[in-house]
Amino acid sequence: MELISRYSDVNQMARGIYFLSELPSSQCAEIARFLVNKSISEDRIGFYKDISAIIKSRLLPNQNYGLLSDEEFVSWEIKFKEGADQREYKITQSKNAGLKDSYRVNILELAGYYYKAGDMNNSLKLLLRAKDLTVTAEQQYELYSRMTFTSLYKKNMSFTQNNAQKVLSLVTMPEKNLLPAAVIMGICSIDNANYKTATEYFLRTAGDNSQELACNSDLAAYISICALASMDRKTISNEVTQSKAFITYSEEEPKYIELLECFLTCKFNRLIQILEDIRKQMLLDVYIGKYMTNLCDEIKSRCLIQFMKAFKKIRISELALNFVCSEEDIEEKLVKLIADGKIDARIDAHQKTVMSRQVDEKNKVNRTVLNIAKSFMHNTQLVLLRMSMLKADVVVRGK
């Protein structure tokens, strides 16, 4: 319940439904009852349908979740349909009267009615009807913002990204109004596995979070995890840890600051411990949860690559100790990284050691200088030979 209480309105319902689908069924009873009561009391029939479907498919059948009887649900559905019909009648009236702006407003009102109820399909259809009626920048901002949120909850990520980009292109709007679209673009970038771009969009908010989609601790997690998975140490140090957005979002959760500091100072043992705690927490996040396992594996691989640069030879047991895992796991990870060409080393299976094939940088530079000098001497000799031939008039002339 603590996880849900941080959110409000449609976002709370969407995240609650995700919790029901991901948490073990034994832990869902209280959340299920809360969501059922909330959907009934706030007239959110679309969300109620999704919640009841999850309850019937995966939760314990013997508990009382507060679901309506079939007769009660039919009565509620009829009442909801009547409310939609009344709003549709207003749309028809304003259209027949030729009141264009009233026509647009009534369409948006019905779209909001469906949106609040959790019926994103009908809401989006109505918003598309209003597309040709928007004229001013303010009207475009309102329409594209609604379409962005509706398509996000509908889980149509490509359409969400398209509309969020349209919102960000409205340069006449105040920057503060564009920040929710920047957060949504970051979420879409996570879905596209473009983690560096996602970090840049989240940092663009400059710590001014509207709380419509994610609380501050969520954004701190998004930024730190995506940055570790995609950025080098210099970029993280200069652009992430010093940014106003990250400092603001991580005030309540200093572990995210410590996570980045551990990466910058190569304290990988502590980093792995913090990362594992964050992974367990963020697995239930509706936007990044399904990517957390892969993201954490990528971060651990980057840490291992960085760690190996400092050693010419090291025991696998010491690596396992530093990365808080078994020797078999670390050896398996090393084999994969070596095969992918990310670590230049070889494993001695008998002595259980890893030996890196490090390049002697001094000799490498000396060889490069020597090769450049030889090339220069060769080119100079050719030029001198050419000059001598011209001076001696040793030239083959055409007929």
LUMGU-376120 format. One record per residue (C-alpha): residue in three letters; x, y, z. Coordinates in steps of 0.25 Angstrom, whole numbers. Example, Ala and Ser with C-alpha at 12.3 -4.5 7.8 and 13.67 -1.06 7.14 Angstrom:
<pts>
{pt "ALA", {49, -18, 31}}
{pt "SER", {55, -4, 29}}
</pts>
This chain:
<pts>
{pt "MET", {0, 0, 0}}
{pt "GLU", {12, 9, 3}}
{pt "LEU", {16, 8, -12}}
{pt "ILE", {2, 12, -17}}
{pt "SER", {0, 23, -7}}
{pt "ARG", {11, 31, -14}}
{pt "TYR", {3, 33, -26}}
{pt "SER", {-11, 39, -30}}
{pt "ASP", {-22, 39, -40}}
{pt "VAL", {-20, 30, -53}}
{pt "ASN", {-6, 28, -50}}
{pt "GLN", {-9, 21, -37}}
{pt "MET", {-19, 12, -43}}
{pt "ALA", {-9, 8, -55}}
{pt "ARG", {2, 5, -45}}
{pt "GLY", {-7, -2, -36}}
{pt "ILE", {-12, -11, -47}}
{pt "TYR", {3, -14, -50}}
{pt "PHE", {6, -18, -36}}
{pt "LEU", {-6, -28, -36}}
{pt "SER", {0, -34, -49}}
{pt "GLU", {14, -35, -44}}
{pt "LEU", {13, -37, -28}}
{pt "PRO", {12, -51, -23}}
{pt "SER", {-3, -54, -21}}
{pt "SER", {-2, -56, -6}}
{pt "GLN", {2, -41, -5}}
{pt "CYS", {-9, -35, -14}}
{pt "ALA", {-21, -36, -5}}
{pt "GLU", {-20, -22, 2}}
{pt "ILE", {-16, -15, -11}}
{pt "ALA", {-27, -22, -19}}
{pt "ARG", {-38, -18, -9}}
{pt "PHE", {-33, -4, -9}}
{pt "LEU", {-33, -3, -24}}
{pt "VAL", {-47, -9, -25}}
{pt "ASN", {-53, 1, -15}}
{pt "LYS", {-46, 13, -21}}
{pt "SER", {-50, 9, -35}}
{pt "ILE", {-65, 7, -31}}
{pt "SER", {-65, 20, -22}}
{pt "GLU", {-59, 29, -33}}
{pt "ASP", {-67, 23, -45}}
{pt "ARG", {-55, 17, -52}}
{pt "ILE", {-62, 5, -59}}
{pt "GLY", {-51, 2, -69}}
{pt "PHE", {-40, 0, -58}}
{pt "TYR", {-50, -8, -50}}
{pt "LYS", {-52, -18, -62}}
{pt "ASP", {-36, -19, -63}}
{pt "ILE", {-35, -21, -48}}
{pt "SER", {-46, -31, -47}}
{pt "ALA", {-40, -39, -58}}
{pt "ILE", {-27, -40, -51}}
{pt "ILE", {-33, -44, -38}}
{pt "LYS", {-41, -55, -45}}
{pt "SER", {-29, -60, -53}}
{pt "ARG", {-18, -60, -42}}
{pt "LEU", {-22, -57, -28}}
{pt "LEU", {-28, -66, -17}}
{pt "PRO", {-42, -69, -20}}
{pt "ASN", {-47, -71, -5}}
{pt "GLN", {-44, -56, -1}}
{pt "ASN", {-54, -45, -1}}
{pt "TYR", {-49, -34, -10}}
{pt "GLY", {-61, -25, -11}}
{pt "LEU", {-65, -29, -25}}
{pt "LEU", {-79, -25, -30}}
{pt "SER", {-89, -36, -33}}
{pt "ASP", {-93, -37, -48}}
{pt "GLU", {-106, -30, -45}}
{pt "GLU", {-99, -18, -38}}
{pt "PHE", {-89, -17, -50}}
{pt "VAL", {-99, -17, -61}}
{pt "SER", {-106, -6, -53}}
{pt "TRP", {-93, 2, -52}}
{pt "GLU", {-90, 0, -67}}
{pt "ILE", {-104, 5, -71}}
{pt "LYS", {-102, 17, -62}}
{pt "PHE", {-88, 20, -68}}
{pt "LYS", {-93, 18, -82}}
{pt "GLU", {-104, 28, -79}}
{pt "GLY", {-94, 38, -75}}
{pt "ALA", {-86, 36, -88}}
{pt "ASP", {-99, 38, -96}}
{pt "GLN", {-102, 51, -90}}
{pt "ARG", {-88, 56, -93}}
{pt "GLU", {-90, 51, -107}}
{pt "TYR", {-103, 58, -109}}
{pt "LYS", {-96, 71, -105}}
{pt "ILE", {-86, 68, -116}}
{pt "THR", {-97, 66, -126}}
{pt "GLN", {-104, 79, -122}}
{pt "SER", {-92, 88, -123}}
{pt "LYS", {-88, 82, -137}}
{pt "ASN", {-102, 84, -143}}
{pt "ALA", {-102, 98, -137}}
{pt "GLY", {-88, 101, -144}}
{pt "LEU", {-82, 105, -131}}
{pt "LYS", {-68, 100, -134}}
{pt "ASP", {-61, 103, -121}}
{pt "SER", {-72, 97, -113}}
{pt "TYR", {-72, 85, -122}}
{pt "ARG", {-57, 83, -118}}
{pt "VAL", {-59, 86, -104}}
{pt "ASN", {-70, 75, -103}}
{pt "ILE", {-62, 65, -110}}
{pt "LEU", {-51, 67, -100}}
{pt "GLU", {-60, 66, -88}}
{pt "LEU", {-65, 52, -93}}
{pt "ALA", {-51, 48, -95}}
{pt "GLY", {-48, 52, -81}}
{pt "TYR", {-60, 44, -76}}
{pt "TYR", {-54, 32, -83}}
{pt "TYR", {-40, 35, -78}}
{pt "LYS", {-44, 36, -64}}
{pt "ALA", {-51, 23, -65}}
{pt "GLY", {-39, 16, -71}}
{pt "ASP", {-45, 14, -84}}
{pt "MET", {-33, 18, -92}}
{pt "ASN", {-38, 13, -106}}
{pt "ASN", {-51, 22, -106}}
{pt "SER", {-43, 33, -100}}
{pt "LEU", {-33, 33, -111}}
{pt "LYS", {-43, 32, -122}}
{pt "LEU", {-50, 44, -117}}
{pt "LEU", {-37, 52, -116}}
{pt "LEU", {-34, 48, -131}}
{pt "ARG", {-48, 54, -135}}
{pt "ALA", {-43, 67, -128}}
{pt "LYS", {-30, 68, -136}}
{pt "ASP", {-36, 76, -148}}
{pt "LEU", {-42, 86, -138}}
{pt "THR", {-30, 91, -131}}
{pt "VAL", {-25, 104, -136}}
{pt "THR", {-16, 112, -126}}
{pt "ALA", {-4, 107, -119}}
{pt "GLU", {-11, 106, -106}}
{pt "GLN", {-21, 97, -112}}
{pt "GLN", {-11, 88, -119}}
{pt "TYR", {-3, 87, -105}}
{pt "GLU", {-16, 82, -98}}
{pt "LEU", {-19, 72, -109}}
{pt "TYR", {-5, 66, -111}}
{pt "SER", {-3, 66, -96}}
{pt "ARG", {-16, 58, -94}}
{pt "MET", {-13, 49, -106}}
{pt "THR", {1, 46, -100}}
{pt "PHE", {-4, 42, -86}}
{pt "THR", {-16, 34, -92}}
{pt "SER", {-7, 26, -102}}
{pt "LEU", {4, 24, -91}}
{pt "TYR", {-7, 17, -82}}
{pt "LYS", {-12, 10, -94}}
{pt "LYS", {3, 5, -96}}
{pt "ASN", {4, 10, -110}}
{pt "MET", {18, 15, -108}}
{pt "SER", {21, 19, -122}}
{pt "PHE", {9, 28, -123}}
{pt "THR", {12, 33, -109}}
{pt "GLN", {26, 37, -114}}
{pt "ASN", {20, 44, -126}}
{pt "ASN", {11, 52, -118}}
{pt "ALA", {21, 56, -107}}
{pt "GLN", {30, 61, -118}}
{pt "LYS", {19, 70, -123}}
{pt "VAL", {17, 76, -109}}
{pt "LEU", {32, 79, -108}}
{pt "SER", {32, 85, -122}}
{pt "LEU", {22, 96, -117}}
{pt "VAL", {33, 106, -114}}
{pt "THR", {23, 117, -111}}
{pt "MET", {18, 110, -98}}
{pt "PRO", {25, 112, -85}}
{pt "GLU", {36, 102, -82}}
{pt "LYS", {30, 98, -69}}
{pt "ASN", {18, 93, -77}}
{pt "LEU", {27, 84, -86}}
{pt "LEU", {33, 76, -74}}
{pt "PRO", {23, 65, -74}}
{pt "ALA", {25, 62, -88}}
{pt "ALA", {40, 62, -86}}
{pt "VAL", {38, 51, -75}}
{pt "ILE", {29, 43, -84}}
{pt "MET", {40, 44, -95}}
{pt "GLY", {50, 38, -85}}
{pt "ILE", {40, 27, -82}}
{pt "CYS", {39, 24, -97}}
{pt "SER", {54, 24, -98}}
{pt "ILE", {55, 14, -88}}
{pt "ASP", {45, 5, -95}}
{pt "ASN", {54, 7, -108}}
{pt "ALA", {66, 3, -100}}
{pt "ASN", {72, 17, -103}}
{pt "TYR", {77, 19, -88}}
{pt "LYS", {86, 31, -91}}
{pt "THR", {75, 39, -98}}
{pt "ALA", {66, 35, -86}}
{pt "THR", {75, 41, -76}}
{pt "GLU", {76, 54, -84}}
{pt "TYR", {61, 55, -85}}
{pt "PHE", {60, 53, -69}}
{pt "LEU", {71, 63, -67}}
{pt "ARG", {64, 73, -75}}
{pt "THR", {53, 75, -65}}
{pt "ALA", {63, 82, -56}}
{pt "GLY", {57, 76, -43}}
{pt "ASP", {43, 82, -46}}
{pt "ASN", {35, 69, -46}}
{pt "SER", {20, 71, -47}}
{pt "GLN", {18, 57, -40}}
{pt "GLU", {8, 53, -51}}
{pt "LEU", {15, 40, -55}}
{pt "ALA", {26, 38, -45}}
{pt "CYS", {30, 43, -32}}
{pt "ASN", {44, 49, -29}}
{pt "SER", {50, 36, -24}}
{pt "ASP", {46, 29, -37}}
{pt "LEU", {52, 39, -46}}
{pt "ALA", {65, 38, -37}}
{pt "ALA", {65, 23, -40}}
{pt "TYR", {62, 25, -55}}
{pt "ILE", {74, 35, -56}}
{pt "SER", {84, 27, -48}}
{pt "ILE", {81, 13, -54}}
{pt "CYS", {80, 18, -69}}
{pt "ALA", {93, 27, -67}}
{pt "LEU", {101, 15, -61}}
{pt "ALA", {96, 6, -73}}
{pt "SER", {100, 16, -84}}
{pt "MET", {110, 27, -80}}
{pt "ASP", {125, 27, -77}}
{pt "ARG", {130, 32, -63}}
{pt "LYS", {134, 46, -68}}
{pt "THR", {120, 49, -74}}
{pt "ILE", {113, 44, -61}}
{pt "SER", {122, 52, -53}}
{pt "ASN", {120, 65, -61}}
{pt "GLU", {106, 64, -66}}
{pt "VAL", {98, 55, -56}}
{pt "THR", {104, 56, -42}}
{pt "GLN", {105, 72, -43}}
{pt "SER", {91, 74, -50}}
{pt "LYS", {80, 81, -42}}
{pt "ALA", {70, 70, -46}}
{pt "PHE", {78, 58, -40}}
{pt "ILE", {82, 66, -28}}
{pt "THR", {67, 70, -25}}
{pt "TYR", {61, 56, -28}}
{pt "SER", {71, 49, -20}}
{pt "GLU", {69, 57, -7}}
{pt "GLU", {60, 47, -1}}
{pt "GLU", {67, 35, -6}}
{pt "PRO", {83, 38, -4}}
{pt "LYS", {86, 23, -8}}
{pt "TYR", {85, 28, -23}}
{pt "ILE", {96, 38, -20}}
{pt "GLU", {104, 27, -13}}
{pt "LEU", {102, 18, -25}}
{pt "LEU", {108, 28, -35}}
{pt "GLU", {119, 31, -25}}
{pt "CYS", {123, 16, -24}}
{pt "PHE", {124, 15, -39}}
{pt "LEU", {132, 28, -40}}
{pt "THR", {142, 23, -29}}
{pt "CYS", {142, 8, -33}}
{pt "LYS", {135, 3, -21}}
{pt "PHE", {129, -8, -28}}
{pt "ASN", {126, -17, -16}}
{pt "ARG", {117, -6, -10}}
{pt "LEU", {111, -3, -23}}
{pt "ILE", {106, -17, -26}}
{pt "GLN", {100, -17, -12}}
{pt "ILE", {92, -4, -14}}
{pt "LEU", {89, -8, -28}}
{pt "GLU", {82, -21, -24}}
{pt "ASP", {74, -13, -14}}
{pt "ILE", {69, -4, -24}}
{pt "ARG", {66, -15, -34}}
{pt "LYS", {57, -22, -24}}
{pt "GLN", {50, -9, -22}}
{pt "MET", {49, -4, -37}}
{pt "LEU", {44, -18, -42}}
{pt "LEU", {30, -13, -38}}
{pt "ASP", {31, 0, -46}}
{pt "VAL", {22, 0, -58}}
{pt "TYR", {31, 7, -67}}
{pt "ILE", {45, 1, -64}}
{pt "GLY", {42, -11, -56}}
{pt "LYS", {42, -21, -68}}
{pt "TYR", {56, -16, -72}}
{pt "MET", {63, -16, -59}}
{pt "THR", {69, -29, -59}}
{pt "ASN", {76, -26, -73}}
{pt "LEU", {80, -12, -68}}
{pt "CYS", {86, -18, -56}}
{pt "ASP", {94, -28, -64}}
{pt "GLU", {99, -18, -73}}
{pt "ILE", {103, -9, -61}}
{pt "LYS", {111, -20, -55}}
{pt "SER", {118, -24, -68}}
{pt "ARG", {122, -9, -70}}
{pt "CYS", {128, -10, -55}}
{pt "LEU", {135, -23, -58}}
{pt "ILE", {141, -17, -71}}
{pt "GLN", {146, -5, -63}}
{pt "PHE", {151, -13, -51}}
{pt "MET", {159, -22, -61}}
{pt "LYS", {167, -10, -66}}
{pt "ALA", {174, -8, -53}}
{pt "PHE", {180, -23, -53}}
{pt "LYS", {189, -31, -61}}
{pt "LYS", {186, -44, -53}}
{pt "ILE", {175, -47, -43}}
{pt "ARG", {169, -59, -37}}
{pt "ILE", {154, -62, -40}}
{pt "SER", {151, -64, -25}}
{pt "GLU", {155, -49, -23}}
{pt "LEU", {147, -44, -34}}
{pt "ALA", {135, -52, -29}}
{pt "LEU", {137, -46, -15}}
{pt "ASN", {137, -32, -21}}
{pt "PHE", {125, -34, -29}}
{pt "VAL", {117, -41, -19}}
{pt "CYS", {114, -54, -27}}
{pt "SER", {119, -68, -28}}
{pt "GLU", {132, -72, -36}}
{pt "GLU", {124, -79, -46}}
{pt "ASP", {115, -67, -49}}
{pt "ILE", {127, -58, -50}}
{pt "GLU", {134, -68, -59}}
{pt "GLU", {122, -69, -68}}
{pt "LYS", {121, -54, -69}}
{pt "LEU", {136, -53, -72}}
{pt "VAL", {135, -63, -83}}
{pt "LYS", {124, -55, -90}}
{pt "LEU", {131, -42, -89}}
{pt "ILE", {144, -48, -95}}
{pt "ALA", {136, -54, -106}}
{pt "ASP", {129, -41, -109}}
{pt "GLY", {143, -34, -110}}
{pt "LYS", {140, -25, -98}}
{pt "ILE", {151, -30, -89}}
{pt "ASP", {164, -34, -95}}
{pt "ALA", {169, -45, -86}}
{pt "ARG", {170, -60, -84}}
{pt "ILE", {165, -70, -73}}
{pt "ASP", {174, -80, -67}}
{pt "ALA", {164, -91, -64}}
{pt "HIS", {175, -99, -56}}
{pt "GLN", {179, -88, -47}}
{pt "LYS", {166, -81, -47}}
{pt "THR", {172, -67, -51}}
{pt "VAL", {169, -57, -61}}
{pt "MET", {181, -51, -69}}
{pt "SER", {179, -38, -77}}
{pt "ARG", {187, -36, -90}}
{pt "GLN", {190, -22, -87}}
{pt "VAL", {197, -13, -97}}
{pt "ASP", {210, -6, -93}}
{pt "GLU", {205, 8, -96}}
{pt "LYS", {220, 14, -96}}
{pt "ASN", {224, 3, -106}}
{pt "LYS", {212, 6, -114}}
{pt "VAL", {215, 21, -115}}
{pt "ASN", {229, 18, -118}}
{pt "ARG", {225, 9, -130}}
{pt "THR", {215, 19, -135}}
{pt "VAL", {226, 30, -135}}
{pt "LEU", {236, 21, -142}}
{pt "ASN", {226, 17, -153}}
{pt "ILE", {222, 32, -155}}
{pt "ALA", {237, 35, -156}}
{pt "LYS", {239, 24, -166}}
{pt "SER", {228, 29, -175}}
{pt "PHE", {233, 43, -174}}
{pt "MET", {247, 39, -179}}
{pt "HIS", {241, 30, -190}}
{pt "ASN", {232, 42, -195}}
{pt "THR", {244, 52, -194}}
{pt "GLN", {253, 43, -202}}
{pt "LEU", {242, 42, -213}}
{pt "VAL", {241, 57, -214}}
{pt "LEU", {256, 59, -214}}
{pt "LEU", {257, 48, -225}}
{pt "ARG", {247, 55, -233}}
{pt "MET", {254, 69, -232}}
{pt "SER", {267, 63, -236}}
{pt "MET", {260, 56, -249}}
{pt "LEU", {254, 70, -252}}
{pt "LYS", {267, 77, -251}}
{pt "ALA", {275, 67, -259}}
{pt "ASP", {264, 67, -270}}
{pt "VAL", {261, 52, -268}}
{pt "VAL", {247, 53, -273}}
{pt "VAL", {240, 44, -283}}
{pt "ARG", {232, 53, -293}}
{pt "GLY", {220, 49, -301}}
{pt "LYS", {220, 49, -316}}
</pts>
